[in-house]
């Protein structure tokens, strides 16, 4: 009890200190209509934050050598309980990057916000999410589109719906030509609608499986869904509402999803899904989920999938790739910990040059969460 109260108190101090640091950055711009050049964060603020961090580390440090003789094993704080503070911090992540935070909070209040999407994504990917709030107005395209697509599969997307400043391509036609896999709005349709290999699961077959199991599909999340083709097909063909998580890495993926009339979630893979427990019928992991993700991040992601799925809901792993030996010894057992029913589990060799070089395989799996857990 004393440890918990102490840890909660220190976490409260972290939140307060982080807010103070944000207010400091904000106050540096309020004094004058013309913002001064960036100034270093005061040493006394950084010392306070470092002191609080040291207190947390002291309270949560796992020290088997000292606890093995003086306390029961259950009294030691398991590493897994504090690991998430490193990959998805609650309140202390932003001050780990004071230089980025200062740049982000260096603006003129009540005016147009700086155009800094790269800075925002850098902070988000470093765990500073949700971002600190700013009292300024977000930029919009100078000439917004006069009309928006009325279909989820338009022949083209309006270029005027995007601020193109930070991209090498300045149109969707350029993106489609240089990145056809990502920006050809019809690229995934065939693989999601036809059976050409054991890795495929056509949507008609999936929906029939769910219907026969008396498990209706109405709501879902597509993790790393790119421009939202999976969500578009589910909405167009079955009136299923899918949220698409995506990041604007070198291209305006979020804008593309929204221009198709779908809902983008601007969250990284390590971020907790911003939906309530047990409310989703389906979570799909597309090709963004693969062996490049740190194992601890992947484990927390799968357990957050379990959190948001209702009993009887489905986890669809679509072409996850890894080395064959790692799938057998690491990733297969990791997914197996969920205790889900294996409706489909198909493994095939990854035959591109990288797959052949590294001995990689694809896994496509459909897993059903137990109806109830006690």
BALOVEX-298847 format. One record per residue: x, y, z of N, C-alpha, C in turn; residue in one letter. Coordinates in steps of 0.1 Angstrom, whole numbers, padded with zeros to 4 digits, always signed. Example, Ala and Ser with C-alpha at 12.3 -4.5 7.8 and 13.67 -1.06 7.14 Angstrom:
2
+0132-0057+0078+0123-0045+0078+0132-0033+0078A;+0128-0022+0071+0137-0011+0071+0129+0000+0079S;
//
This chain:
374
+0008-0012+0000+0000+0000+0000+0009+0012+0000X;+0019+0012+0009+0028+0024+0009+0035+0027-0004X;+0039+0015-0010+0046+0017-0023+0037+0023-0034X;+0024+0018-0034+0015+0022-0044+0012+0037-0042X;+0010+0041-0029+0007+0055-0027+0019+0064-0031X;+0031+0059-0028+0042+0067-0031+0044+0068-0046X;+0042+0057-0053+0044+0058-0068+0033+0067-0074X;+0021+0066-0069+0010+0074-0074+0013+0089-0072X;+0019+0092-0060+0022+0106-0057+0033+0111-0066X;+0043+0103-0069+0054+0107-0077+0049+0109-0092X;+0040+0100-0096+0035+0101-0110+0027+0114-0111X;+0020+0118-0100+0012+0130-0100+0022+0142-0101X;+0033+0141-0094+0043+0152-0095+0049+0153-0109X;+0050+0141-0116+0055+0141-0130+0045+0149-0139X;+0032+0146-0137+0023+0153-0146+0023+0168-0143X;+0024+0172-0130+0024+0186-0127+0037+0193-0133X;+0048+0186-0131+0060+0191-0136+0060+0193-0151X;+0055+0183-0158+0054+0183-0173+0045+0195-0177X;+0034+0197-0170+0025+0208-0173+0033+0221-0171X;+0040+0222-0160+0048+0234-0157+0058+0237-0168X;+0064+0227-0173+0074+0228-0184+0067+0233-0197X;+0055+0227-0200+0048+0232-0211+0044+0246-0210X;+0039+0250-0198+0035+0264-0196+0047+0273-0197X;+0059+0269-0193+0070+0277-0194+0073+0280-0209X;+0072+0270-0218+0074+0272-0232+0063+0281-0237X;+0051+0280-0233+0040+0288-0237+0042+0303-0233X;+0046+0305-0220+0048+0318-0215+0059+0326-0222X;+0069+0318-0228+0080+0325-0234+0075+0332-0247X;+0063+0328-0252+0058+0335-0264+0046+0344-0262X;+0041+0344-0249+0029+0353-0246+0034+0367-0244X;+0046+0370-0240+0050+0383-0236+0051+0392-0248X;+0052+0387-0260+0054+0396-0272+0047+0390-0284X;+0041+0398-0292+0034+0393-0304+0044+0386-0314X;+0057+0390-0313+0067+0383-0322+0074+0374-0313X;+0073+0360-0315+0080+0351-0307+0095+0352-0307X;+0101+0352-0295+0116+0352-0295+0122+0340-0300X;+0135+0340-0303+0141+0328-0308+0142+0317-0297X;+0142+0304-0300+0142+0294-0290+0153+0296-0280X;+0150+0294-0267+0160+0296-0256+0161+0282-0249X;+0172+0280-0243+0174+0267-0236+0164+0265-0225X;+0160+0253-0222+0151+0251-0211+0159+0253-0198X;+0154+0261-0188+0161+0264-0176+0166+0251-0169X;+0178+0252-0164+0184+0241-0157+0176+0236-0145X;+0169+0246-0138+0162+0242-0126+0150+0234-0129X;+0144+0236-0141+0132+0228-0145+0137+0214-0148X;+0147+0213-0156+0152+0200-0159+0157+0192-0147X;+0163+0199-0138+0168+0192-0125+0156+0187-0118X;+0145+0194-0117+0133+0189-0110+0127+0177-0117X;+0127+0178-0130+0121+0166-0138+0130+0154-0136X;+0143+0156-0136+0153+0145-0135+0152+0139-0121X;+0150+0148-0111+0148+0143-0097+0136+0134-0096X;+0125+0138-0102+0113+0130-0101+0114+0117-0108X;+0121+0118-0120+0123+0105-0127+0132+0096-0119X;+0142+0101-0112+0151+0093-0104+0142+0086-0092X;+0133+0094-0087+0124+0089-0077+0116+0077-0082X;+0111+0078-0094+0103+0067-0099+0112+0055-0101X;+0123+0057-0107+0133+0046-0109+0136+0039-0096X;+0138+0047-0086+0141+0042-0073+0130+0033-0067X;+0117+0038-0069+0106+0031-0064+0103+0018-0072X;+0106+0019-0085+0102+0007-0093+0113-0002-0097X;+0125+0001-0092+0136-0007-0096+0135-0021-0091X;+0137-0031-0100+0137-0045-0096+0151-0050-0092X;+0153-0054-0080+0166-0057-0075+0166-0071-0068X;+0167-0082-0076+0166-0095-0070+0176-0098-0059X;+0188-0092-0060+0198-0096-0050+0195-0091-0036X;+0188-0079-0035+0185-0074-0022+0172-0079-0017X;+0163-0083-0026+0149-0087-0022+0149-0102-0019X;+0158-0110-0024+0157-0125-0023+0158-0129-0009X;+0166-0122-0001+0168-0127+0013+0160-0119+0023X;+0154-0108+0019+0147-0100+0029+0132-0099+0026X;+0127-0104+0015+0113-0103+0012+0109-0115+0003X;+0095-0117+0004+0090-0127-0005+0091-0123-0019X;+0092-0133-0029+0093-0129-0043+0082-0121-0048X;+0070-0123-0042+0058-0115-0047+0059-0100-0043X;+0068-0096-0034+0069-0082-0030+0077-0074-0040X;+0085-0081-0049+0093-0074-0059+0084-0069-0070X;+0087-0057-0076+0079-0052-0086+0083-0059-0099X;+0073-0066-0106+0077-0073-0119+0081-0063-0129X;+0091-0066-0137+0095-0057-0148+0084-0054-0158X;+0075-0064-0160+0065-0062-0170+0055-0051-0166X;+0054-0048-0153+0045-0038-0148+0050-0024-0151X;+0063-0022-0152+0068-0009-0155+0074-0007-0169X;+0074-0018-0176+0080-0018-0190+0071-0008-0199X;+0058-0008-0197+0050+0000-0205+0053+0015-0204X;+0058+0019-0192+0062+0033-0190+0073+0037-0200X;+0080+0027-0205+0091+0031-0215+0086+0031-0229X;+0076+0023-0232+0071+0022-0246+0059+0030-0249X;+0051+0033-0238+0039+0041-0240+0037+0049-0228X;+0046+0059-0225+0046+0066-0212+0033+0074-0210X;+0029+0075-0197+0016+0082-0194+0018+0097-0193X;+0028+0102-0186+0029+0116-0184+0043+0121-0185X;+0053+0112-0185+0066+0116-0184+0074+0116-0197X;+0068+0112-0208+0075+0110-0221+0079+0123-0227X;+0071+0133-0227+0074+0146-0234+0086+0153-0229X;+0089+0152-0216+0100+0159-0210+0113+0151-0213X;+0112+0139-0218+0125+0132-0223+0131+0139-0235X;+0123+0147-0242+0128+0154-0254+0125+0169-0253X;+0132+0176-0244+0129+0190-0241+0132+0199-0253X;+0141+0195-0262+0144+0203-0273+0133+0203-0283X;+0127+0190-0286+0116+0189-0295+0103+0196-0288X;+0102+0194-0275+0090+0200-0269+0091+0215-0269X;+0103+0221-0268+0104+0235-0268+0101+0241-0282X;+0106+0234-0292+0102+0238-0306+0087+0237-0308X;+0081+0227-0303+0067+0225-0306+0059+0236-0299X;+0063+0240-0287+0056+0249-0279+0060+0264-0281X;+0069+0266-0290+0074+0279-0294+0065+0285-0305X;+0054+0292-0302+0045+0297-0312+0038+0309-0306X;+0031+0316-0315+0023+0328-0311+0009+0324-0307X;+0005+0326-0295-0009+0322-0291-0019+0330-0299X;-0030+0323-0301-0043+0328-0307-0040+0332-0322X;-0030+0327-0328-0027+0329-0342-0027+0315-0349X;-0023+0315-0361-0022+0302-0368-0010+0294-0363X;-0012+0281-0361-0001+0273-0356+0010+0272-0366X;+0022+0270-0362+0033+0266-0371+0030+0254-0379X;+0034+0253-0391+0032+0241-0399+0044+0231-0396X;+0042+0222-0386+0052+0213-0382+0048+0199-0380X;+0042+0193-0391+0037+0179-0390+0048+0169-0387X;+0060+0172-0393+0071+0162-0390+0075+0163-0375X;+0075+0175-0369+0079+0176-0355+0068+0169-0347X;+0055+0170-0350+0045+0164-0343+0046+0148-0343X;+0049+0143-0355+0050+0129-0356+0063+0123-0349X;+0073+0131-0349+0085+0127-0341+0082+0126-0327X;+0075+0136-0321+0071+0136-0307+0062+0124-0305X;+0052+0122-0313+0043+0110-0312+0050+0097-0312X;+0059+0095-0321+0066+0083-0322+0076+0081-0310X;+0079+0092-0303+0088+0090-0291+0079+0090-0279X;+0066+0087-0280+0058+0085-0269+0051+0097-0263X;+0054+0109-0269+0047+0121-0264+0034+0123-0271X;+0024+0114-0266+0011+0114-0272+0001+0110-0262X;-0010+0118-0260-0014+0129-0269-0004+0141-0267X;-0002+0148-0278+0007+0160-0277+0002+0170-0268X;+0011+0178-0262+0007+0190-0254-0002+0199-0262X;-0011+0205-0255-0021+0213-0262-0015+0227-0265X;-0019+0232-0276-0015+0246-0280-0027+0254-0283X;-0026+0267-0279-0037+0277-0281-0035+0284-0294X;-0036+0277-0305-0034+0283-0318-0043+0275-0328X;-0045+0280-0340-0054+0275-0350-0047+0267-0360X;-0051+0255-0363-0044+0246-0372-0046+0251-0386X;-0035+0248-0394-0035+0253-0408-0044+0244-0416X;-0050+0249-0427-0058+0242-0436-0053+0245-0450X;-0056+0237-0460-0052+0241-0474-0057+0254-0478X;-0049+0261-0486-0053+0275-0490-0065+0275-0499X;-0067+0265-0507-0079+0264-0516-0085+0250-0514X;-0093+0248-0503-0099+0235-0501-0108+0231-0512X;-0110+0217-0514-0117+0212-0525-0132+0217-0525X;-0137+0221-0536-0151+0226-0537-0161+0214-0535X;-0157+0202-0538-0165+0191-0535-0157+0179-0531X;-0162+0170-0523-0155+0158-0518-0161+0146-0524X;-0153+0135-0525-0158+0122-0531-0170+0117-0524X;-0179+0112-0531-0191+0106-0525-0191+0091-0525X;-0180+0085-0529-0178+0071-0529-0164+0068-0522X;-0163+0056-0517-0151+0052-0510-0140+0048-0520X;-0144+0046-0532-0134+0043-0543-0135+0052-0554X;-0132+0065-0552-0132+0075-0563-0121+0072-0573X;-0123+0077-0585-0113+0076-0595-0100+0084-0592X;-0102+0094-0584-0090+0102-0579-0094+0110-0567X;-0084+0114-0559-0086+0122-0547-0083+0136-0550X;-0090+0146-0544-0087+0160-0547-0073+0164-0541X;-0064+0169-0549-0051+0173-0544-0052+0185-0535X;-0063+0193-0537-0064+0206-0529-0069+0203-0515X;-0071+0190-0511-0074+0186-0498-0062+0183-0489X;-0050+0186-0494-0038+0183-0487-0028+0195-0487X;-0021+0197-0476-0010+0207-0476+0002+0199-0480X;+0008+0202-0492+0018+0193-0498+0033+0198-0495X;+0034+0209-0487+0047+0215-0485+0058+0205-0481X;+0056+0196-0473+0067+0187-0468+0069+0175-0476X;+0061+0173-0486+0063+0160-0494+0070+0163-0507X;+0077+0153-0512+0084+0155-0525+0074+0154-0536X;+0064+0145-0535+0053+0145-0545+0043+0157-0541X;+0037+0163-0551+0028+0174-0549+0014+0170-0554X;+0011+0158-0556-0002+0154-0560-0004+0139-0558X;-0017+0134-0557-0020+0120-0555-0016+0112-0567X;-0016+0118-0579-0012+0111-0591+0003+0108-0590X;+0011+0117-0585+0025+0114-0583+0027+0103-0573X;+0020+0103-0562+0021+0093-0552+0017+0079-0558X;+0006+0079-0565+0002+0066-0571+0012+0061-0581X;+0019+0069-0588+0029+0065-0597+0042+0060-0590X;+0046+0067-0580+0058+0063-0572+0056+0053-0561X;+0044+0052-0556+0041+0043-0546+0027+0036-0548X;+0027+0028-0559+0014+0022-0563+0008+0013-0553X;+0016+0006-0545+0011-0003-0535+0003+0005-0524X;+0009+0017-0521+0002+0024-0510-0009+0033-0515X;-0008+0039-0527-0017+0049-0531-0026+0046-0544X;-0025+0033-0548-0035+0028-0558-0047+0024-0550X;-0058+0031-0551-0069+0029-0542-0076+0015-0544X;-0072+0009-0555-0078-0004-0558-0068-0015-0557X;-0056-0012-0552-0045-0022-0552-0048-0034-0543X;-0054-0032-0532-0057-0043-0523-0070-0051-0525X;-0078-0046-0534-0091-0051-0536-0091-0066-0540X;-0082-0069-0549-0082-0083-0554-0078-0093-0543X;-0068-0089-0535-0063-0098-0525-0073-0100-0514X;-0082-0090-0512-0092-0091-0501-0105-0097-0506X;-0106-0099-0519-0119-0104-0525-0117-0118-0532X;-0105-0122-0535-0103-0134-0542-0093-0144-0534X;-0095-0157-0537-0086-0167-0531-0076-0171-0541X;-0064-0167-0539-0053-0171-0549-0042-0180-0542X;-0042-0179-0529-0032-0188-0521-0038-0190-0507X;-0031-0199-0500-0036-0202-0487-0035-0191-0477X;-0027-0180-0481-0026-0168-0472-0038-0159-0473X;-0047-0161-0484-0058-0152-0486-0070-0156-0477X;-0078-0146-0473-0090-0148-0467-0100-0138-0473X;-0107-0142-0483-0117-0133-0490-0127-0128-0480X;-0131-0115-0481-0141-0109-0472-0154-0117-0472X;-0158-0122-0483-0171-0130-0483-0169-0142-0474X;-0158-0149-0475-0156-0161-0466-0155-0157-0451X;-0148-0146-0449-0147-0141-0435-0161-0138-0429X;-0169-0130-0437-0182-0126-0432-0191-0138-0430X;-0190-0149-0439-0198-0161-0437-0194-0168-0425X;-0181-0169-0422-0176-0175-0410-0181-0169-0397X;-0181-0155-0397-0186-0148-0386-0201-0150-0384X;-0208-0150-0396-0223-0153-0395-0226-0166-0390X;-0219-0177-0394-0222-0190-0390-0218-0192-0375X;-0209-0184-0370-0206-0184-0356-0215-0175-0347X;-0225-0169-0354-0234-0160-0347-0226-0148-0340X;-0217-0143-0348-0208-0132-0343-0209-0121-0353X;-0218-0112-0352-0220-0101-0362-0208-0092-0362X;-0205-0087-0374-0194-0077-0376-0199-0064-0379X;-0198-0054-0370-0203-0041-0372-0193-0030-0370X;-0183-0032-0361-0173-0022-0358-0159-0029-0357X;-0149-0021-0361-0135-0027-0361-0124-0017-0362X;-0112-0021-0361-0100-0013-0362-0091-0020-0372X;-0086-0013-0382-0075-0018-0391-0062-0011-0387X;-0053-0019-0382-0040-0014-0377-0031-0012-0388X;-0025+0000-0389-0016+0003-0400-0022+0001-0414X;-0034+0007-0415-0042+0005-0427-0039+0013-0439X;-0028+0021-0439-0024+0028-0451-0035+0039-0455X;-0040+0038-0467-0050+0047-0472-0064+0043-0470X;-0066+0031-0463-0079+0028-0459-0087+0019-0468X;-0080+0011-0477-0088+0003-0486-0096-0008-0479X;-0090-0014-0469-0098-0025-0462-0110-0019-0456X;-0109-0007-0449-0121-0001-0443-0131+0003-0454X;-0126+0008-0466-0135+0011-0477-0143-0001-0482X;-0137-0012-0483-0144-0024-0488-0154-0029-0477X;-0150-0028-0465-0160-0033-0454-0172-0023-0453X;-0170-0011-0455-0181-0001-0455-0189-0003-0467X;-0183-0003-0479-0191-0004-0492-0199-0017-0493X;-0192-0028-0489-0199-0041-0492-0207-0046-0480X;-0204-0042-0468-0211-0048-0456-0216-0038-0446X;-0214-0025-0449-0218-0014-0440-0211-0016-0426X;-0199-0020-0426-0191-0022-0413-0183-0009-0412X;-0183-0003-0400-0175+0008-0397-0161+0004-0392X;-0151+0007-0399-0137+0004-0395-0129+0017-0393X;-0122+0018-0382-0113+0028-0379-0099+0024-0384X;-0092+0033-0391-0079+0030-0397-0068+0037-0390X;-0059+0030-0383-0048+0037-0377-0037+0038-0388X;-0031+0050-0388-0021+0053-0399-0013+0065-0395X;-0001+0066-0400+0008+0077-0397+0012+0083-0411X;+0015+0096-0411+0019+0102-0423+0034+0101-0426X;+0039+0089-0428+0053+0087-0430+0056+0089-0445X;+0061+0101-0448+0065+0104-0462+0053+0106-0472X;+0041+0105-0467+0030+0107-0476+0017+0110-0467X;+0007+0117-0473-0005+0121-0465-0015+0110-0464X;-0012+0099-0456-0021+0088-0455-0033+0092-0448X;-0032+0100-0437-0044+0103-0429-0054+0111-0438X;-0049+0121-0446-0057+0129-0454-0064+0120-0465X;-0057+0110-0470-0063+0101-0480-0074+0093-0474X;-0072+0088-0462-0083+0080-0456-0095+0089-0454X;-0093+0101-0449-0105+0110-0446-0111+0115-0459X;-0104+0117-0470-0110+0121-0483-0118+0110-0489X;-0116+0098-0484-0124+0087-0489-0137+0085-0481X;-0139+0094-0471-0151+0094-0463-0150+0084-0451X;-0137+0081-0447-0134+0071-0437-0128+0078-0425X;-0126+0071-0414-0121+0077-0402-0106+0072-0399X;-0097+0082-0400-0083+0079-0397-0080+0081-0382X;-0072+0072-0376-0067+0074-0362-0052+0077-0363X;-0048+0089-0360-0034+0093-0361-0026+0088-0348X;-0024+0075-0348-0017+0069-0336-0007+0059-0341X;+0004+0058-0333+0015+0048-0337+0011+0035-0331X;+0019+0025-0335+0016+0011-0331+0017+0009-0315X;+0025+0017-0309+0027+0015-0294+0016+0023-0286X;+0007+0030-0293-0003+0038-0286-0015+0029-0282X;-0020+0032-0270-0033+0025-0266-0044+0029-0276X;-0052+0020-0280-0063+0023-0289-0073+0032-0282X;-0077+0043-0288-0086+0052-0281-0101+0048-0282X;-0103+0036-0279-0117+0031-0278-0119+0023-0265X;-0132+0022-0262-0135+0016-0248-0133+0000-0249X;-0132-0006-0237-0130-0020-0236-0142-0028-0242X;-0139-0039-0249-0149-0048-0253-0159-0043-0263X;-0155-0033-0271-0165-0027-0280-0163-0030-0295X;-0152-0037-0299-0149-0039-0313-0152-0054-0316X;-0158-0056-0329-0160-0069-0334-0149-0075-0341X;-0140-0066-0346-0129-0071-0354-0117-0061-0353X;-0105-0067-0351-0092-0060-0352-0084-0067-0363X;-0080-0059-0373-0071-0065-0383-0057-0059-0383X;-0047-0068-0383-0033-0063-0383-0028-0065-0398X;-0027-0055-0405-0022-0056-0419-0007-0057-0419X;-0001-0053-0430+0014-0056-0432+0023-0046-0424X;+0017-0036-0418+0025-0027-0409+0029-0035-0397X;+0022-0045-0393+0026-0053-0382+0034-0065-0386X;+0047-0065-0383+0056-0075-0387+0068-0076-0378X;+0078-0083-0382+0089-0086-0372+0098-0074-0369X;+0096-0063-0376+0105-0051-0373+0100-0044-0361X;+0089-0047-0355+0083-0041-0343+0090-0047-0331X;+0095-0039-0322+0101-0045-0310+0092-0054-0303X;+0097-0065-0298+0088-0076-0292+0080-0071-0281X;+0085-0062-0272+0077-0058-0261+0066-0049-0266X;+0068-0041-0276+0057-0032-0282+0046-0041-0288X;+0051-0051-0295+0041-0060-0301+0032-0068-0291X;+0039-0072-0280+0031-0079-0269+0021-0070-0263X;+0024-0058-0260+0014-0049-0254+0003-0045-0264X;+0007-0045-0277-0003-0042-0287-0013-0053-0288X;-0009-0066-0288-0018-0077-0288-0027-0077-0276X;-0022-0074-0265-0030-0074-0253-0040-0062-0253X;-0036-0051-0260-0046-0040-0261-0057-0044-0271X;-0053-0052-0281-0063-0058-0291-0073-0066-0282X;-0068-0074-0273-0077-0082-0265-0086-0073-0256X;-0080-0062-0252-0089-0053-0244-0100-0047-0251X;-0098-0044-0264-0109-0037-0271-0119-0047-0278X;-0114-0059-0280-0123-0069-0286-0134-0074-0277X;-0146-0075-0282-0157-0081-0273-0155-0096-0274X;-0161-0103-0265-0161-0118-0265-0168-0123-0278X;-0161-0132-0285-0166-0137-0297-0161-0129-0309X;-0154-0117-0307-0148-0109-0317-0136-0116-0323X;-0131-0110-0334-0120-0116-0342-0108-0108-0343X;-0096-0114-0342-0083-0109-0345-0079-0115-0359X;-0077-0106-0368-0072-0111-0382-0058-0106-0384X;-0049-0115-0385-0035-0112-0388-0032-0115-0402X;-0030-0105-0410-0030-0106-0425-0015-0105-0430X;-0009-0116-0433+0005-0116-0439+0015-0110-0430X;+0015-0114-0417+0026-0111-0408+0038-0118-0413X;+0050-0111-0414+0062-0119-0418+0073-0118-0408X;+0080-0129-0407+0092-0130-0398+0100-0142-0403X;+0112-0143-0397+0119-0155-0399+0111-0168-0395X;+0113-0179-0402+0105-0191-0399+0108-0195-0384X;+0120-0195-0381+0124-0200-0367+0118-0191-0356X;+0117-0177-0359+0112-0168-0349+0097-0170-0348X;+0090-0173-0359+0076-0175-0359+0073-0188-0350X;+0081-0198-0351+0079-0210-0343+0082-0208-0329X;+0093-0201-0326+0097-0200-0312+0093-0187-0304X;+0090-0177-0312+0087-0164-0305+0073-0159-0308X;+0070-0156-0321+0057-0149-0324+0045-0159-0323X;+0047-0171-0327+0036-0181-0325+0032-0182-0311X;+0041-0185-0302+0038-0186-0288+0032-0173-0282X;+0037-0161-0287+0032-0148-0282+0018-0147-0285X;+0014-0150-0298+0000-0149-0301-0008-0160-0294X;-0002-0171-0292-0009-0182-0285-0013-0179-0271X;-0005-0170-0264-0008-0166-0251-0022-0160-0249X;-0028-0155-0260-0041-0149-0259-0052-0159-0257X;-0049-0172-0260-0059-0182-0258-0071-0182-0267X;-0069-0177-0279-0080-0175-0289-0081-0188-0297X;-0093-0190-0302-0096-0202-0311-0090-0199-0325X;-0083-0209-0330-0077-0207-0343-0087-0211-0354X;-0093-0201-0360-0102-0204-0371-0094-0207-0384X;-0083-0199-0386-0074-0201-0397-0060-0198-0393X;-0051-0207-0397-0036-0205-0394-0029-0210-0406X;-0024-0201-0414-0017-0205-0427-0003-0199-0427X;+0007-0207-0430+0021-0202-0431+0026-0206-0445X;+0033-0196-0451+0039-0199-0465+0051-0191-0466X;+0060-0196-0474+0073-0189-0476+0072-0176-0482X;+0080-0166-0478+0080-0153-0484+0091-0153-0495X;+0086-0152-0507+0095-0155-0519+0101-0144-0525X;+0100-0132-0520+0108-0120-0526+0122-0121-0522X;+0131-0113-0528+0146-0114-0525+0149-0113-0510X;+0142-0104-0503+0145-0102-0488+0140-0115-0481X;+0129-0120-0484+0124-0132-0478+0133-0144-0480X;+0137-0146-0492+0146-0157-0495+0160-0156-0487X;+0164-0143-0487+0177-0141-0480+0177-0144-0465X;+0166-0140-0459+0165-0141-0444+0157-0153-0440X;+0152-0162-0449+0145-0173-0445+0131-0170-0439X;+0124-0160-0445+0112-0155-0439+0100-0162-0444X;+0089-0161-0436+0076-0167-0440+0065-0157-0437X;+0054-0159-0443+0042-0152-0440+0033-0160-0431X;+0026-0153-0422+0015-0159-0414+0002-0152-0417X;-0008-0159-0421-0022-0153-0421-0030-0161-0411X;-0037-0154-0402-0044-0161-0392-0057-0154-0388X;-0068-0161-0386-0080-0156-0381-0083-0163-0367X;-0083-0155-0357-0084-0160-0343-0097-0154-0337X;-0104-0162-0329-0117-0157-0323-0115-0157-0308X;-0118-0146-0302-0117-0144-0287-0128-0152-0280X;-0124-0159-0269-0135-0166-0262-0147-0157-0259X;-0158-0163-0258-0170-0155-0256-0170-0149-0242X;-0164-0155-0232-0164-0150-0219-0151-0154-0212X;-0146-0146-0204-0134-0149-0196-0137-0145-0181X;-0133-0154-0172-0136-0151-0158-0122-0148-0151X;
//
